[in-house]
Amino acid sequence: MAEENFPPLTLPPANAGFQPVPGTRPEITPMDEFYRVDINLLPPGDEEFLDSSDPLVQRLLAQGGETELPEDTYKLTVDGLVDNPLSLSLADLKTFPQYEQFATLQCISNPIAGDLISTTLFTGVRLKDILEIAGLKSPVIDIKFTSVDGYSESLPVQIALDPETLLCYSMGNQPLSESHGSPIRLYTPNRYGIKNPKWLIKIEAIDTDYKGFWQKRGWSESGIIKTTAVIDTIQIEANNQVLVGGMAFAGSRGIQAVELRANDGEWNPAELDRALSSLTWVIWRAELNLPPGEHELTVRAIDGKGEIQTERNSNTHPNGATGYHSKTFTI
């Protein structure tokens, strides 16, 4: 296939006067640094997740779990409780209206301040448009997804019909790479990465509540993003001035405010940049004047609904990590 030419990726202007503190993560994650977590080669015993009659799955098993799906032979099956079963090539999918949205994707196994979180531009077609052509029958409860690597997931039908749920063929204004799910992967708003399967080969409308690959292993069924704020960098300037920068994220709820506390003092507001979209993290900064000595800085976020991030510490399993992020430093 001919190589696609994408225009340069441009960002909306930052808030007037906003300057990220040096050392703050970039708003857009370079694609060679975009996090990746998947089940890799098909683990023994997981063949039960696959449709063994599918030619692509047969090839997967023969090759030992590889995920390569040549674009010129790729077909996405849409069936189950639908009026019009579909078999769509990548070219077929690209005849649908194209949508793009900046979004942040986070792994449910990302600890507080971990690096399994990234932001980029996702481009593709709305799953809603595909399902409307297929015609959902009643009663459809879940939309099930099967990937060529043996992964399976599902979304409640209402979430699948969300106009921000995309079947993506591009990330970062580049054709989707094999490592990130080529030719087609799912992007689902407000959900951890477990709800965003790659290498899709089948979409099925079903009348049951389907438990996917990780749900069968005890992880969250809803996969809803938890609010978090992170300190990326602390810069000590002249006259004991301290510059602090980082990011905050709350899924599609957005970020209303970020607050910073020095030691056991009061919470004080940080300055927020504009968000790239309602689906991305927000970069923040703060300037403090502190006396010489050792200090602990703690950050928290308030989401777009006015809910303060929980202080309660919890591990990543089964619903995603929670708790405040703190850093200690000396002036």
C-alpha positions in Angstrom: 0.0 0.0 0.0 1.1 3.6 -0.7 2.5 5.4 2.3 0.1 7.9 3.8 1.1 11.5 4.2 -0.2 13.2 7.3 0.1 16.9 7.9 2.4 18.2 10.6 0.9 17.7 14.1 -0.1 21.1 15.5 -1.2 21.9 19.0 -3.7 24.5 20.1 -2.0 27.6 21.7 -1.2 27.4 25.4 -2.8 29.7 27.9 -1.4 33.2 27.6 1.8 33.4 29.5 1.9 29.8 30.6 5.4 28.4 30.6 5.9 24.8 31.7 8.6 24.3 34.3 11.7 22.8 32.8 11.6 19.0 33.3 7.8 18.8 33.0 6.7 16.1 30.6 5.8 17.2 27.1 2.1 17.6 26.3 2.4 15.1 23.5 4.2 11.9 24.0 6.7 11.0 21.3 5.4 7.8 19.6 8.7 6.0 20.3 8.1 6.7 24.0 4.3 6.0 24.1 3.7 3.3 26.7 2.9 -0.2 25.6 1.5 -3.1 27.6 0.0 -6.2 26.0 -0.1 -9.9 26.4 2.6 -10.4 23.8 2.7 -13.9 22.3 -0.4 -16.0 23.0 0.1 -17.6 26.4 -0.6 -21.4 26.7 -4.2 -22.2 27.5 -5.6 -18.9 26.2 -6.8 -20.4 22.9 -10.3 -20.4 24.5 -10.6 -16.7 23.9 -10.3 -17.1 20.1 -12.6 -18.1 17.3 -10.6 -21.0 15.8 -12.7 -20.9 12.6 -11.3 -17.4 11.7 -8.5 -17.7 9.1 -6.5 -14.9 10.9 -6.7 -16.7 14.2 -5.6 -20.0 12.5 -2.6 -18.1 11.2 -1.9 -16.7 14.7 -1.9 -20.2 16.2 0.4 -21.5 13.4 2.9 -18.6 13.9 3.0 -18.9 17.6 1.1 -15.7 18.5 2.5 -13.0 16.2 0.3 -9.9 15.8 1.2 -8.9 12.2 -2.0 -8.2 10.2 -1.1 -7.2 6.6 -3.3 -4.2 5.6 -4.0 -5.5 2.1 -5.6 -8.7 3.4 -7.1 -7.3 6.7 -10.7 -7.8 7.4 -12.7 -6.7 10.5 -15.7 -8.8 11.2 -18.8 -7.2 12.8 -21.5 -9.7 13.7 -23.6 -11.2 16.5 -26.9 -9.6 17.2 -26.9 -7.4 14.2 -29.2 -7.0 11.1 -26.3 -6.7 8.7 -23.1 -8.6 9.4 -20.1 -6.8 8.0 -16.6 -7.7 6.8 -14.6 -4.5 6.4 -11.2 -3.9 4.9 -9.1 -1.1 6.1 -10.0 0.8 2.9 -13.7 0.2 3.7 -13.3 1.7 7.2 -11.6 4.7 5.7 -14.7 5.5 3.6 -16.5 6.5 6.8 -16.2 10.0 8.2 -12.8 10.6 9.8 -12.6 11.9 13.4 -9.5 12.9 15.4 -9.1 13.8 19.1 -6.3 14.4 21.4 -6.5 11.9 24.3 -4.5 10.4 27.2 -4.2 6.7 27.6 -3.3 5.1 30.9 -2.6 1.5 31.9 -4.6 0.3 34.9 -1.4 -1.2 36.3 0.2 2.3 36.3 1.3 3.2 39.9 1.0 6.7 41.2 3.5 8.8 39.2 4.3 5.8 37.0 5.2 6.1 33.3 2.4 3.9 31.9 0.5 6.9 30.7 0.8 8.9 27.4 -1.0 11.4 25.3 -1.3 11.7 21.5 -3.7 12.4 18.7 -6.0 9.5 17.8 -7.5 9.3 14.4 -10.1 7.0 13.0 -13.8 6.3 12.6 -16.6 6.3 15.2 -17.5 2.8 16.3 -21.0 4.2 16.6 -21.2 4.7 12.8 -20.1 1.1 12.1 -22.6 -0.3 14.6 -25.4 1.8 13.1 -24.7 0.4 9.6 -24.6 -3.1 11.1 -27.9 -2.4 12.9 -28.1 -3.6 16.5 -30.8 -6.0 17.5 -32.5 -6.0 20.9 -31.5 -6.9 23.6 -27.8 -6.1 23.0 -26.0 -5.6 26.4 -22.3 -5.6 25.5 -20.1 -5.1 22.4 -17.4 -7.7 22.5 -13.9 -7.2 20.9 -11.5 -9.9 19.8 -7.9 -9.3 18.9 -5.5 -11.4 16.9 -3.2 -11.9 19.8 -5.8 -13.7 21.9 -7.0 -10.6 23.8 -10.7 -10.0 24.3 -12.7 -7.2 26.0 -16.1 -5.7 26.0 -17.9 -2.4 26.5 -21.5 -1.7 27.6 -23.4 -0.9 24.4 -24.0 2.7 25.6 -20.2 3.3 25.9 -19.6 1.7 22.5 -22.1 4.1 21.0 -20.3 7.1 22.6 -19.3 9.4 19.7 -15.8 9.6 21.2 -15.2 5.9 21.0 -13.1 5.4 17.9 -11.7 2.6 15.7 -8.3 4.1 15.2 -5.9 3.7 12.2 -3.6 6.5 13.2 -1.8 7.7 16.4 0.4 10.8 16.6 -0.6 11.8 13.1 1.2 8.7 11.8 -0.2 5.4 10.5 -0.8 3.0 13.3 2.3 0.9 13.9 2.2 -2.8 14.5 3.4 -2.3 18.1 0.4 -0.1 18.8 -2.3 -2.3 17.1 -2.1 -1.9 13.3 -4.3 -1.9 11.3 -7.1 -1.1 13.8 -7.2 -0.5 17.5 -9.9 0.8 19.8 -9.9 4.1 21.7 -12.5 4.4 24.5 -12.9 7.6 26.5 -12.6 7.6 30.3 -11.3 4.0 30.5 -8.0 2.5 31.3 -6.0 0.8 28.6 -7.5 -2.6 29.3 -10.6 -1.3 27.6 -8.7 -0.2 24.5 -7.7 -3.4 22.6 -5.3 -3.5 19.7 -5.1 -5.6 16.6 -8.9 -6.0 16.3 -10.2 -8.7 14.1 -13.8 -9.1 15.4 -16.6 -7.0 16.9 -19.6 -8.8 18.2 -23.0 -7.6 19.6 -24.0 -9.9 22.5 -26.9 -10.2 25.0 -24.7 -11.0 28.0 -22.3 -9.2 30.3 -19.0 -10.5 28.8 -15.9 -10.8 31.1 -12.8 -10.1 29.1 -9.2 -11.3 29.3 -8.2 -9.3 32.4 -11.6 -9.4 34.1 -11.3 -13.2 34.1 -8.0 -12.5 36.0 -9.7 -10.3 38.7 -9.2 -6.8 37.2 -11.8 -4.1 37.0 -14.8 -4.6 34.8 -15.6 -0.9 34.2 -12.0 0.2 34.0 -12.9 3.8 34.8 -10.0 6.2 35.1 -9.1 7.5 38.7 -8.2 11.1 39.2 -4.5 11.7 39.7 -1.9 14.5 39.9 1.8 14.1 39.6 4.9 16.2 40.4 7.3 15.9 37.4 9.9 18.3 38.4 11.1 20.6 41.3 13.5 23.4 40.3 15.3 25.5 43.0 16.0 29.1 41.9 17.7 32.0 43.4 16.3 33.6 46.7 14.7 30.2 47.7 12.2 30.4 44.9 10.9 26.9 44.0 9.3 26.1 40.6 7.2 23.0 40.5 5.6 21.4 37.4 3.6 18.3 36.6 0.4 16.9 35.1 -3.1 16.0 36.3 -5.6 13.6 34.7 -9.2 12.6 35.4 -10.3 10.8 32.2 -13.2 12.6 30.3 -14.2 14.4 33.5 -11.4 16.9 33.0 -9.4 18.8 35.6 -10.9 21.8 37.3 -8.0 22.6 39.6 -4.7 21.4 40.9 -3.5 22.2 44.5 -0.1 22.0 46.1 0.8 21.7 49.8 4.2 22.3 51.3 4.9 20.2 54.4 1.8 20.4 56.6 0.7 23.8 55.3 -2.4 24.9 53.5 -3.4 23.8 50.0 -2.6 26.5 47.4 -3.7 26.6 43.8 -1.4 25.8 40.9 -1.6 27.4 37.5 -3.1 25.3 34.8 -2.4 25.3 31.1 -5.3 24.7 28.7 -6.1 21.0 28.1 -5.5 19.7 24.6 -9.0 18.3 24.8 -11.6 17.1 27.3 -9.9 13.7 27.1 -6.3 14.6 28.0 -4.1 15.4 31.0 -3.4 19.0 31.9 0.0 20.4 32.5 0.4 22.6 35.6 3.0 24.8 37.3 3.5 26.6 40.7 5.9 29.0 42.2 6.7 28.8 45.9 9.0 30.7 48.3 10.3 28.4 51.1 13.0 28.7 53.8 16.2 26.7 53.7 15.8 23.1 54.9 14.1 19.9 53.9 10.6 20.1 52.5 7.8 17.8 51.3 5.6 18.8 48.5 2.2 17.1 47.9 -0.1 17.6 45.0 -3.8 16.8 44.4 -6.3 17.4 41.7 -10.0 18.3 41.5 -11.9 16.9 38.6 -14.3 18.7 36.3 -17.2 17.7 38.4 -15.7 19.2 41.6 -14.6 15.9 43.2 -11.3 16.1 45.1 -8.9 13.3 44.3 -9.0 10.6 47.0 -6.1 10.6 49.5 -6.6 6.9 50.2 -3.7 4.9 48.9 -4.6 1.8 47.0 -2.6 -0.6 44.8 -3.2 -0.9 41.1 -5.1 -4.2 41.4 -8.0 -4.4 40.8 -9.3 -0.9 40.0 -6.3 1.3 39.4 -4.0 3.1 41.9 -5.2 6.0 44.1 -3.5 8.3 46.5 -1.5 11.6 46.6 1.9 12.1 45.1 4.6 13.7 47.2 8.3 14.6 46.7 10.9 15.5 49.3 13.8 17.9 48.5 16.2 20.2 50.3 16.9 23.9 49.8 
